[in-house]
Amino acid sequence: MKKTPLQCRHCTNLIKRRLKGKIINESQNSEIVSGYKAAIDIISKGLESYSKIDLSVLQTPQARAIAFLAVDFVNDITEEKILLKIPLRKL
């Protein structure tokens, strides 16, 4: 089963809101930002397969993991709260 378009829009809006935070935009969290930007794209397009992810733009394992979670979200394997609770690094 797949998430509905409404669920996908809701999740991407929550990710966008998280990306507006101060701590997430500090340099130590750049891979999280990269992963979340990919997640927005993945969820918006409804990508259902890991093979459709453009890994060339995801340089770190953490960014790739966030992208994979986004695919799992689209496929209704993972809940949005898991995707949205990626811990941030604080200096």
N, C-alpha and C positions, 0 to 999 in steps of 0.2 A: 504494500500500500504506500502511497505517496502523500506528502503533505499537500494541503489545499493551497491555491494561490493566496488566499487571505492569510493563512498561517505563515507562508513564505514572506509576504509583504511585512507582516508584523515583526518577524524575526529580523529581516534586513533593517527595518526602522530602529529596532533595539540596538543592533550592531552599530548603525550610524550614530546613534545617540552616545554609545560607549566611546566611539572614536573621537568625540568632541571633548572628552575629558582631558585634564591637564597631565596627569601622570602617564597615561598611555602614549602621549605624544613626546615623551622624553626619549632620548637616544637609546637607552637601554631596553626599550620596548619596541624597537623598530620592526623586529620580526613578527611580533604580535599584530602590529598594524598591517604589515604585508599580508599576513594570513587572513585577517578580518576583511581586508579589501578583496582578496580572492574569494572569501566566503560570500560576500555580498554578490559578486558576479555569479558564482556557482548557484546560489539559491535563486537569484533573479532569473537565471536561465533554466532552472530546474534540472541541472545536470545530475544524472542518476548513476554515473559510473566514474570510478577513480581515474580510469584511462582518459577521460575527457578533460582532466585538469591540466592546465599549462604549467608544468613544474619548472620551466625555465625562469619564471618570474618569482618563484618561491625558493630562495637561496638557503634557507635553514630548515632543519627538521621540525622546529616548532611551527613555522609558517605552513609547512606541508601538512602537519598534523591538524591544524585548524581547518585547512581546506578539506581534508578527509572527513573531519567532523561535519563540515557543511554538507558534503555528499550524504553522509549518514542521516543528517537532519532531513534532507529532501526525501530520502527513502523511508522516513519514519522509523529509523533505527535508534536515533539519539534525540533527546529532548533539547529544546532551545536553551534551557537553563544550563546544560552541560557546555554548550557552545559559548554561552555568554559569561561563564565563570572562569575563563582562562586567567590564572593569577598573573598580576603585573609585578615587574621588578621595581623596587623602590630604592633609591640611593640614600 
